[in-house]
Amino acid sequence: MSLINRVYVENVGAHVGEEVELRGWLYNKRSSGKIRFLLMRDGTGIVQGVMVKGSVPDEVFERFDALTQESAFGLKGKVRKEDRAPGGYELEVSDVVIYSIAHEYPIAPKEHGVEFLADRRHLWLRSSRQHAIMRVRHRIIKAIRDFFDERGFTLLDSPILTPAACEGTTTLFETEYFDLGKAYLTQSGQLYAEAGAMAFGKVYCFGPTFRAEKSKTRRHLSEFWMVEPEVAFADLNDDMDLAEEFLEYIVQSVLRDRERELKVLERNTTFLQNVKCPLPRITYDEAVEILKRKGVAFEWGNDFGGTDETIISEQFDRPVMVHRYPAQVKAFYMKRDPENPNLALAVDVLAPEGYGEIIGGSQREDDLDTLIRRIQEHQLPQEAFEWYLDLRRYGTVPHAGFGLGIERTVAWICGLDHVRETIPFPRMIYRLTP
């Protein structure tokens, strides 16, 4: 086959009436009398190729019989508009080239158990549903980078191996690090982003993070991705302004550019269309009052559980920002509210429809002596944080930031039941393969 006019499925509509070449894998096939239909997927979409007996050489027509599901092949032919075909176009096939014949494919067009599919995640990714999810994930990540890049943020990559915990030591993966003792897989890049903010003014880090949390809920992974902006000379209100603008940008980008994928997922987009600034803001105390009115026996001072977050978010038609939490349930680096030292200047953004926290942020403690006391109160090794304390010794300023979990955001926007479908190869307490 010639390489002339080789195109991808998503672009065939621009070549109506032209001879083109496509390469991909067999999604499905069927026949009707003297007509053969080949459904090809190439990673950008699915297109139907049509062969009519007598209009192509016999040896080309017979290649239809050899092709099995997921066989790799090429098609050559003329593009024509056909509203009944997947994507609205089809190919009048003139030639078929076979690159490989697939063995019997283990994932049949029927219901399979979760573990069966998870064991074959490397193949499961080829399905139309998983394909749609990954395309939405890709668009979310692009929106994230575009948002910060357009606003003058500098990307600052934080290390994955760290000498100390960011948010306590109970959920760390640890390893021996040559002759220097123990190292830990990062829980967050935030502390390093703070150093970046003092150097560049406004930065973001974006990468994998790890929690050795023995949780089996539908919201938890052992390895997940976070984006964490940090801004110098910012307070909690600035942080919340940035977070709501950020969420609106992400969601509206997906609604605009991934309509086809959301339809594949049968996603009701009503709540997503409501994600526009300003988002409602309530205090922790007001959130507790909501729980009490709903008959929940919640004790002030506790952190919200998944069920609590769901009940709170059900009162709103878009994400809700809950701020000023009890300091005792928040991390050591969060600044206290000057009007009530028992409260931290923290904010969590709760997604609607039961998806829970998707953003957690705060104004950071910028006073050196206070931060030292917090490290001691949390029984953390001060020597491991001396570099972090230097940020308060040399030009300290008010600053704030937040973290957004990619997988929870993908689950919410796609309307998924479990975060295991939001990342190509999920890592959970009971899964390390494939």
C-alpha positions in Angstrom: 0.0 0.0 0.0 1.2 3.6 -0.7 1.7 6.0 2.1 0.0 8.8 0.0 -3.0 10.3 1.8 -2.6 8.3 4.9 -5.0 9.8 7.5 -6.4 9.1 10.9 -10.1 8.2 11.5 -10.9 11.4 13.3 -9.9 13.3 10.1 -11.7 11.3 7.5 -14.5 13.9 7.2 -12.0 16.3 5.7 -11.3 13.9 2.8 -14.8 13.1 1.4 -14.4 11.9 -2.2 -10.7 11.3 -1.9 -8.6 8.1 -1.9 -7.1 7.6 1.6 -5.2 5.0 3.6 -6.1 4.0 7.2 -4.2 1.7 9.6 -5.5 0.2 12.7 -7.1 -2.8 14.4 -10.3 -4.8 13.7 -13.0 -3.6 16.2 -15.8 -5.7 14.6 -16.9 -7.1 11.3 -20.1 -8.4 9.7 -21.4 -9.4 6.3 -24.7 -9.0 4.4 -25.0 -11.0 1.2 -22.2 -9.8 -1.1 -21.3 -6.9 1.1 -18.6 -7.0 3.8 -18.3 -4.4 6.6 -15.1 -3.9 8.5 -15.0 -1.7 11.6 -11.5 -0.3 12.2 -10.3 1.6 15.3 -7.0 3.5 15.1 -7.0 5.2 18.5 -8.7 8.4 17.2 -12.0 6.8 16.4 -13.9 4.0 14.6 -14.6 4.0 10.9 -16.5 1.5 8.7 -15.0 0.0 5.6 -17.3 -1.5 3.0 -16.3 -4.1 0.4 -18.7 -5.3 -2.4 -17.9 -8.6 -4.1 -16.8 -8.0 -7.6 -15.7 -4.4 -7.0 -12.4 -5.6 -5.5 -10.1 -8.5 -6.5 -11.1 -11.8 -5.0 -8.0 -12.1 -2.9 -8.7 -8.8 -1.3 -12.4 -9.7 -0.7 -11.2 -13.0 0.9 -9.0 -11.3 3.5 -12.2 -10.4 5.3 -12.5 -14.0 6.4 -8.9 -14.1 7.8 -9.3 -11.1 10.1 -10.1 -11.7 13.7 -10.9 -9.2 16.4 -7.9 -6.9 17.2 -6.0 -8.1 14.0 -3.8 -5.2 12.7 -4.6 -4.2 9.1 -4.8 -1.4 6.6 -7.6 -0.1 4.4 -7.4 1.9 1.2 -10.4 3.4 -0.4 -12.6 6.5 -1.1 -14.2 8.4 1.8 -17.9 9.1 1.5 -20.5 10.6 3.8 -22.8 8.0 5.4 -24.9 9.2 8.4 -25.7 5.6 9.4 -22.0 4.7 9.8 -20.0 5.2 13.0 -18.7 8.8 12.9 -20.9 9.7 9.9 -18.4 8.5 7.2 -17.3 5.3 5.6 -14.7 3.9 3.3 -15.4 2.3 -0.1 -12.6 -0.2 0.2 -10.3 -0.9 -2.7 -7.5 -2.8 -0.9 -6.9 -4.5 2.5 -3.4 -5.2 3.9 -3.0 -7.6 6.8 -0.2 -6.8 9.3 -0.9 -9.5 11.9 -3.7 -11.9 12.7 -4.7 -11.7 16.4 -5.1 -14.7 18.6 -8.6 -15.3 20.0 -9.3 -12.1 21.9 -10.0 -12.7 25.6 -12.3 -9.7 26.1 -15.5 -10.6 24.3 -18.5 -8.3 23.7 -20.3 -9.5 26.9 -20.2 -8.8 30.6 -17.0 -9.5 32.4 -16.1 -9.3 36.1 -14.1 -6.4 37.4 -11.1 -8.6 38.4 -11.1 -10.3 35.0 -10.9 -7.0 33.2 -8.4 -5.6 35.7 -6.1 -8.5 35.1 -6.2 -7.6 31.4 -6.0 -3.9 31.9 -3.4 -3.7 29.1 -6.1 -5.0 26.7 -9.2 -3.4 28.4 -7.8 0.0 27.5 -8.8 -0.7 23.9 -12.5 -0.7 24.6 -14.6 2.2 23.6 -15.5 3.1 27.2 -11.9 3.1 28.4 -10.8 4.9 25.3 -13.4 7.7 26.1 -12.2 8.0 29.7 -8.5 8.3 28.7 -9.4 10.9 26.1 -11.2 12.9 28.8 -8.2 12.5 31.1 -5.9 13.8 28.4 -8.1 16.8 27.9 -8.2 17.5 31.6 -4.5 17.4 31.8 -4.1 19.7 28.8 -6.6 22.2 30.3 -4.6 22.1 33.5 -1.4 23.0 31.8 -3.0 25.6 29.6 -4.7 27.3 32.5 -1.4 27.8 34.5 0.7 28.5 31.4 -1.7 31.2 30.2 -1.5 32.9 33.6 2.3 33.1 33.9 2.9 30.1 36.2 6.2 28.3 36.0 6.2 24.5 36.0 8.5 23.3 38.8 9.0 19.5 38.9 9.2 18.3 42.5 11.1 15.1 43.5 9.5 11.8 43.9 12.0 10.5 46.5 11.9 12.7 49.6 13.7 12.7 53.0 10.5 13.3 55.0 6.8 13.3 55.1 4.6 16.2 54.0 1.4 15.1 55.8 2.4 12.7 58.5 4.3 9.4 58.4 1.6 6.8 58.6 0.9 6.5 54.9 4.4 6.6 53.4 6.1 4.1 51.1 9.7 3.9 52.3 12.8 2.5 50.8 16.5 2.4 51.6 18.5 5.2 49.9 22.1 4.1 49.5 24.1 5.1 52.7 21.8 8.0 53.6 19.1 6.0 55.4 15.4 5.9 54.5 13.7 7.8 51.7 10.0 8.0 51.0 7.9 8.2 47.9 6.3 11.6 47.9 2.9 12.3 49.3 2.8 15.7 47.7 5.1 18.1 45.9 3.7 21.1 47.9 6.7 21.9 50.1 9.0 22.1 47.1 6.4 24.2 45.3 6.6 26.6 48.2 10.3 26.9 47.5 9.5 27.6 43.9 6.9 30.2 44.7 9.6 32.1 46.7 11.9 32.0 43.6 9.4 32.5 40.8 6.3 34.1 42.4 3.8 31.6 41.1 4.5 28.0 40.2 2.9 24.6 39.8 4.1 21.1 40.1 2.4 18.2 38.4 3.3 14.5 38.9 2.6 11.2 40.6 2.1 11.0 44.3 1.9 8.0 46.6 -0.1 7.0 49.7 0.4 3.8 51.6 -3.1 4.0 52.9 -4.8 0.7 53.4 -8.1 1.9 52.0 -10.4 0.0 49.6 -12.9 2.8 48.9 -13.9 3.7 45.4 -12.0 7.0 45.8 -8.6 5.8 46.7 -5.5 4.7 44.8 -2.0 4.0 46.1 -0.5 6.0 43.2 -2.2 9.0 41.7 -1.4 12.3 40.0 -1.7 15.7 41.5 -1.3 19.2 40.3 -0.3 21.7 42.9 -0.1 25.5 42.3 1.6 27.8 44.8 1.4 31.6 44.8 3.5 34.1 46.8 1.7 37.1 48.4 -1.6 35.2 48.4 -4.1 34.5 51.2 -6.9 32.0 51.6 -9.4 34.1 49.6 -6.9 34.4 46.7 -6.5 30.6 46.9 -10.3 30.1 46.7 -10.6 32.5 43.8 -7.9 30.6 41.9 -9.4 27.2 42.6 -12.9 28.1 41.4 -11.6 29.7 38.2 -9.4 26.7 37.7 -12.3 24.2 38.0 -14.5 26.2 35.7 -11.7 26.3 33.1 -11.2 22.5 33.3 -14.8 21.4 33.2 -15.9 23.8 30.4 -12.9 22.7 28.3 -14.0 19.1 28.6 -17.6 19.9 27.8 -16.5 21.8 24.7 -13.9 19.4 23.3 -15.0 15.9 24.6 -18.7 15.9 23.8 -18.4 12.7 21.9 -16.6 10.9 24.7 -19.1 12.0 27.3 -21.9 10.6 25.1 -20.1 7.3 24.9 -20.0 7.3 28.7 -23.7 8.3 28.9 -22.7 11.1 31.2 -25.5 13.4 32.4 -23.7 16.8 32.1 -26.3 18.9 34.0 -24.0 19.4 37.1 -21.0 19.9 34.9 -22.7 22.7 33.0 -23.3 24.5 36.3 -19.5 24.6 37.1 -19.1 28.4 36.7 -17.8 31.1 39.0 -18.6 31.9 41.7 -18.8 28.6 43.5 -20.7 28.6 46.8 -18.5 29.0 49.9 -19.4 27.8 53.4 -17.5 27.5 56.6 -16.8 24.2 58.3 -19.3 25.3 61.0 -21.9 25.8 58.4 -21.2 22.4 56.9 -21.6 20.8 60.3 -25.0 22.5 60.7 -26.0 21.0 57.4 -25.2 17.5 58.7 -27.1 18.1 61.9 -30.2 19.3 60.0 -29.9 16.1 58.0 -29.9 14.0 61.2 -26.2 13.0 61.1 -24.6 12.5 64.5 -21.4 14.5 63.7 -19.1 15.7 66.4 -17.5 19.1 65.9 -13.7 18.8 65.4 -13.8 15.7 63.3 -12.9 15.6 59.7 -15.6 14.8 57.2 -16.0 11.3 55.9 -17.1 10.3 52.4 -20.8 10.1 53.5 -20.6 13.5 55.2 -19.1 15.1 52.1 -21.8 13.6 49.9 -24.6 14.9 52.2 -23.0 18.4 52.2 -22.5 18.5 48.5 -26.1 17.4 47.8 -27.3 20.7 49.0 -25.7 22.5 46.0 -26.0 22.3 42.2 -22.2 22.7 41.7 -19.0 22.1 43.7 -19.0 23.7 47.1 -16.0 25.2 48.9 -15.8 24.4 52.6 -13.2 26.6 54.5 -11.8 27.1 58.0 -11.5 23.6 59.3 -10.5 22.7 62.9 -6.7 23.0 62.9 -6.4 19.6 64.7 -7.5 17.7 61.5 -5.2 19.6 59.1 -1.5 19.5 58.3 1.2 21.2 60.3 2.0 23.8 57.5 -1.5 25.4 57.4 -1.8 28.9 58.9 -4.2 29.4 61.8 -7.1 31.9 61.5 -6.0 35.0 63.3 -9.7 35.5 64.4 -9.9 32.0 65.8 -6.6 30.1 66.4 -8.5 26.8 66.7 -9.2 27.0 62.9 -6.9 26.5 60.0 -7.1 28.8 56.9 -7.9 25.7 54.8 -10.3 24.9 52.1 -11.6 21.7 50.5 -13.7 21.7 47.3 -16.4 19.0 47.3 -17.7 17.8 44.0 -21.4 17.1 43.6 -23.0 13.7 43.0 -21.1 12.0 45.8 -17.6 12.4 44.4 -16.2 14.1 47.5 -13.0 16.2 47.8 -11.3 17.1 44.6 -9.2 20.0 45.8 -7.6 20.6 49.1 -5.7 23.8 49.8 -4.7 26.4 52.4 -2.8 29.5 53.3 0.6 28.4 54.5 2.2 29.3 57.8 4.8 31.9 57.0 6.1 32.7 60.5 9.3 30.9 61.4 8.8 30.4 65.1 5.2 29.3 64.7 6.1 26.8 62.0 8.9 25.3 64.3 6.3 24.8 67.0 3.9 23.1 64.6 6.6 20.7 63.5 7.4 19.9 67.1 3.7 19.5 68.0 3.3 17.0 65.1 6.4 15.1 66.3 8.2 15.5 63.0 12.0 15.5 62.8 13.0 19.2 62.5 16.3 18.5 60.9 14.5 17.0 57.9 12.6 20.3 57.5 15.5 22.8 57.9 15.5 23.6 54.2 11.8 24.2 54.4 12.3 26.5 57.4 14.9 28.5 55.4 12.0 29.7 53.3 10.8 31.5 56.4 14.2 32.8 57.3 15.0 34.4 54.0 12.2 36.6 52.7 9.1 35.0 54.1 5.8 36.2 52.7 2.1 35.2 52.9 1.5 32.5 50.4 -1.1 29.9 49.5 -1.8 26.9 47.2 -3.8 23.8 46.7 -3.7 20.3 45.2 -6.1 18.8 42.7 -6.2 15.0 42.3 -6.5 14.0 38.7 -8.1 10.7 39.1 -10.9 11.9 41.4 -11.5 14.8 38.9 -11.7 12.3 36.0 -14.1 10.1 37.9 -16.3 13.0 38.7 -16.3 14.5 35.2 -16.8 11.1 33.5 -19.4 10.0 36.1 -17.5 6.8 37.0 -18.2 4.5 40.0 -14.5 3.8 40.8 -11.2 5.6 40.3 -9.6 2.4 39.0 -10.9 3.3 35.6 -9.4 6.8 35.6 -5.7 5.9 35.2 -4.2 3.6 32.6 -2.7 1.1 35.1 -4.2 1.5 38.6 -2.2 0.7 41.8 -4.3 -0.2 44.8 -3.8 -2.0 48.1 -4.7 -5.3 46.4 -3.3 -4.7 42.9 0.2 -4.2 41.5 -0.3 -5.7 38.0 -0.2 -5.5 35.1 
